[in-house]
Amino acid sequence: MGPGVASSYVVDGKVVAIPYQNQVGILEYRADLLREYGYDHPPRTWDELEKMAARIQISERAKGKKNFWGYVWPGAAAESLTCNALEWQVSEGGGQIIESDGTIRVNNPAAIRAWQRARRWIGWISPPSTAEYREIDATNVFDSGRAAFARDWGAELGGSSKNPEQFQLLHWGRQVAVGKVGFTTLPGGSMARAGTLGGLGLAVSKYSHHPREDAALIRFLLREQIESMEKGAVPNVSSEVVVYDVAPIDSSRNSSENSVPLRAIVVSRPSSIARGSYEQVTRAYFGAVHSVLTGERRAPEAAAELQKI
């Protein structure tokens, strides 16, 4: 468990929960289509994703797949949009909504640029209805074979020097053909490749009438999780969950764009900083981003108004 994960469960210097089944935002992609169109690695930057997604989308539609899209993701006014937009913003160096010292960082050129880029995707490489998509909607489109890339959640398992990241997809009941689908870190902007931290935390409520039994259950669940991870599985999920490695990157190709790889980082939503006000913070944030995605407000205006809240 890294320090970034642990700190997400600390409020005012006190540990309020124990991390359980941690997840991170990842990119799911059609490995078979990347091979078909001559790509030897998944996109490492948002610019690369746009180019790959647009090309594959055009080519697949030319084959008669009129409803095929390049990239699907949840854009509805919900917590999932906070997760997505935070990844976009951090990858461009636009801050983490609220910094550790309490400073609010949303009204800046990098954050605005990230929101504008996502707005540009809609109707181009992402469906016009993306601003109404929940996570399950994006998953269904990808699983039905109608998208090249999708934003998803996965459990990071670590990896080797050749495949630095490995992920386990955390979805129940999904059946994906081995070799057809791959998973990797989300593409990066000008600063980093960022994935939002998700998952669950276990704690005993101070209002519990059975604290000893609750604590015993937590110990059992954590032991089950540790044992399952040692066996290469995630507890409490079906046997249909499949593990995939990141597609290898051809190191023989050197260009100015790829000479210095972007850092891959995990970012946390500002819940431990905002504490009891987090619900208000996230609603204001995803509401502002959603208004940009729908065209209701321009990104500079939305960011300026959000900074004042």
Secondary structure, 3 states (H helix, E strand, C coil): CCHHHHHCCEECCEECCEEEEEEEEEEEEEHHHHHHCCCCCCCCEHHHHHHHHHHHHHHHHHCCCCCCEEEECCCCCCHHHHHHHHHHHHHCCCCCEECCCCCEECCCHHHHHHHHHHHHHECCCECHHHHHCCHHHHHHHHHCCCEEEEEEEEEEEECCCCCCCEEEECCCCCCCCECCEEEEECCECCCEEEEEEEEEEECCCCCCCCHHHHHHHHHHHHHHHHHHHHCCCCCCCCCCCCEEECCCCCCCCCCCCCCCCCEEEEECCCHHHHHHHHHHHHHHHHHHHHHHHCCCCCHHHHHHHHHHC
